[in-house]
Amino acid sequence: MGNAATVGTASLPKARTYAYLSVAASILTLALKLVAYWLTGSVGLLSDAAESLINLAAALVAVWALTVAGRPPDAKHAYGHSKAEYFASATEGLLILLAAVGIGATAWERLLHPQPLVNVWTGLAISGAAAVINGTVAVMLLRAGRRLRSITLAADAHHLLTDVWTTGGVLIAVGLVRVTGWFILDPLVAIIVAVNIVWTGLRLLRDTAEGVLDTAISEPDQQVIAEILEPYRVEGVAFHALRTRVAGQRRFIALHILVPGDWTVQRGHALCEEVEAKIVAALPKSTVDTHLEPVEESVSWGDEGLDRHGG
């Protein structure tokens, strides 16, 4: 019937701003960690720097994805380009796995041939400063990702948080090497870092797959829709065939509205417009499509309630 939607592009420039912040942070932390590795010769710190290099690549991909996602609908993409964000998420997951392989290979070589470390405390201080920068930016991205409903920013935030934990583990291990003289701890912690990175990468790929497969909107969001529709039932109105899906920051919602057969087309249309507007107001960045039917036909469906399946 009618259609009401928030395009969602207004938030995308904001999302890109956060993505640029991630790029800047990645460049700065990569430089700091490379200096720390150069000073100490620690393979653990080298593995940490390698992850920051992946952070930079992922942040650049995020900027591209958010730029594409911000393009308005066109003849070939009537529902917009919001799914471009999933390409960034998948790319980041794959880059994380690639980083883990490189870190693991380097650590294994050092495990077979342990080497002493130098300038440890200076290197740890520099790497610690990089961790503080990453942690601050990660929290900002995580909050922005939730507020703007951006899987790209959320993925970037989780990646940076993983980097922070990685750096923390590396700092502890390298510090222990300096205190105990057990050089083998350096490559061992690098291997542990690689395993942890693999877990993060697989989780990102799983989240990406769910988005690409048109997962339904969340149960709380579906409950919001149910609460909006419930008051209309006293007027003899029924609803069914609710279909929802999520694509990046946007929600797509379709449902059938069944009204008494003696209603005029104008009255039925006005009701559809009203329902659409209320759903969009409650769930921003939504596109809502309604289909008007006489309630007498609901018997053929066998259910006057909401079918809450996605797809």
N, C-alpha and C positions, 0 to 999 in steps of 0.2 A: 504494500500500500504506500504509505509515506516513507520517508527516510530522514533520520536526523543523525548527525555525527559531528564529533569534534575532530578536525583534521589531524591535530597532534603535532603539526610542524613547529608551532611556537616554542615548544620545549626543546626541540632538537638543536637549535643554536646554543642553548644552555648546556646541553649534553656535550656538544662539540667543544665548548669552552673547558669543561672538565677533562675531556680527552686530550686537549692541548696541554693542560696542566700535567697530565700523566706523562706526556712526551717529554716535557721539560724536566720532570722529576727523574725519569729514566735516564736521560742524558747525564744529569748531574751525579746520580748515584753510580752509574756505570763508570764515570771518570774517577770517582772517589775509590771505588772498589779495585779498579785497575792499578791505581797508585798503591793501595794497600797490598795487593799481590806483588807488585814490583819491589816494594820495600822488604817484604817478608819471604817471598818464594813459596808461600803456602798454597798447596793445591786445593785446600778447603776454601781459601779466599778466592782462588781462581774460579772454582765452581760457583761461588756466590756471584762473581762478576759475570760469568757466563749466563746466569739466570737473569741478571739485569739487562744483558744484551737482548735476550728474548723479550723482556718487558718492553724494551724500546720498540722492537719490531711489532709486538702486539698493540702497543699504543698507537703506532702509525696506522695499522690496519683498522683500529677502532675509529680513528678520525675519518678514514675513507668510508667505513660502513655507516657512520652517523651522517655523513654528507649525503650518501646515496639514499638513506632512509628518510631524509628530509625532503626529498623531491616530491612534488605533488603528483596525484594520480594522473595517468595519461591513457591514451587509447589502448596501449598494450598492457598497462598495469592499472586496471580500474580500481583496485583496492590499495593502491599506493605501493611503496617500496620498503615498507617497514621490516620485511623479513631479511633485508640486507644485514641487519644486526647479527643474525645467526651465522652468517659467513665469518664475521669477526670472531664470534665466540668459538666456532669450530677451528678457525685458523690458530687462535690462541691456544686451544687445547693441543693441537698438533705440534705447535712450536714448543710447548712445555715438554711434551714427550721427547722431542728431538733434543732439547737441552739436557734432559735426564740421561739420554744415551751418551752424549758427549761428556757429561760430568762423570758418569760411571766409568767410561773408558779411561779418562785421565786419572781418576782415582785408583783404578786397578793397577795402572803402570807405576804410580807412586807407592802403592801398597807393596809391590814387588821390589821396589828400590827406594826405601825411605831416605829422606834427606833432612838435615837440620834446618831450622828456621832462624831468621835474623830480624832485627828491628820489630819484634813481635808487638810490643805495647803500642808503638806508634801506629803500626798497621791496624791493630784492633780499634784504636781510637778513631781512625779515619773511617773504617768500615762501620763502626757503631754510629757515627754521624749519618752515614748513608741510610742505615736502618731507621733512624728517627725520621728522616725525610720521607722514606717510603711508607712508614707507618702513618704519618700524618696525612699524606695524600690518599692512602688506601681508605682511611676512615671517611674522608671527604667524598671519595668516589662511591663508597658503599652507601652512604646516606643519599647521595644524588641519584644513584641507580635505583634505589627503592622509591624515592620521591617521584622521579621521572619515568619509572617503570622501564628502565633500559637494561636489557640483558648484557649489552656491550660494556656498559660502565660497571655492572655488577661483576662480570667476568674479570675485568681489568682490576677491580678492587680485590677480588679473591686472590688473583695472581700476585698482587703486591703484598698482600697479607702473608701469603706463602713465602714470599721473598724475605719478609721481616723475620718470620720464624726460622727460616733457613739461616739468615745472618746470625740470629741469636745462637743457634746451635753451633755454627762455625766459630763464633767468637769464644764460646765456652771451650770447645775442643782445642782451638789453637792456644788459648790461654793455658789449658792443662798441659799441652805439649811443652810450652815454655817453662812451666813449673816443674813437671815431672821428667822431662827429657824423653818421653815416650813418643817418638816420631811417628809411630804407626797410627796414632790417634788422628793425625791430619787426614790421611786418605780414607780412614774408616768413617769419619764424619761426612766426608764428601759422598761416600756411597749411600749413607743414610739419607743425605739430602736428595740424592737422585731418586731413591725409592719414594720419598715423600712427594717429590715433584710429579712422579708417575701417577700417584693417587689423585692429585689435584687435576692433572690433565684429563684423566679418565672421567672424573666428575663433570668437568666442563663439557666434554663431548656428550655425556649422557643428557645434560640439561639442554644442549643444542638439539639433540635428536628429538626430545620431547616437544620443543618449539616447532621444528620443521614438520612434525607429524600432526600439527594442528590440535594441540592439547586444548581441552575445554577450559574456560575461565575457572577461577578458584571457587570452592564451595561457598566461602563467605560472599563473594560477588554474586553467585547464583541466589543466595539467600536474600541479598539486597533486591534482586529482581522480583523474587517471590513476594516480598513485603510490599513492593510498589504495586503489584498486580492484585493482591488480595482484596483491597477495599472495593474494587470494581465488581466483585462477584455478587454483591447485594443488588446490583442493577440487572442481574441476569446475564452478565458477561462471563465467558469462560476463556481459558487459554490452553494451548497445547503446542506440541512440536517445537519446543524451545531448542535451538541449536546455537552453540557458542564456540568460538575459537580465539586463540591469542596469537598475534603476530607482532613480535617486538614490543613496542610500547602500546600498541592498539588492541582493542577488543572488538570482535565482530559478533553481533547478536541478532538472531532471527527467531521470530515466533509467529504463531497464528492466533488471531484474536477473533473469538466467536461471539456474535451479538444476536439479540432476538431478530427474527426474520422480518418483523414489521418496522424495524428501524429504517430511516432513510439513509441513502448512501452518504449524504453530507454529514449526518450525525455519526455514522460509523467511521468516516474518514477523520473527523475531528477527534474522536476517541483515540484512534491510532496515533495521530500527531501528538496528542497529550501524553500518551504512554511513552512514546519514543523520547519526548523532551524530558520526562521525569527520569528515565533510565540514563540518558546522557548526562543529566545534571548530577545524578548520584554516582555514575561511573564515567569520569572524564576520559577522553580519547577513545570513545566508543562509536562504532557505526551500528545503527539499529535498523533492521528491516522488519516490517510487519505485513501480515497477509490477513485480509478481512474475510470472514465466512459467516454464514447464518448458523446460529447455535444449534439449530435442529439437525445439522449434519454431524455434530460431535459424536452421535451414536455410532457412526460408521468407523470412527477412530477407536472406540472402545475405551476412551479415557479423556475426561475433560480437564485433567490436571496438566502439570508441566512435565514434559519429557526433558530431562536435564542432561542428556548426553551431548558431548561436544561433537564437532565435525562439521 
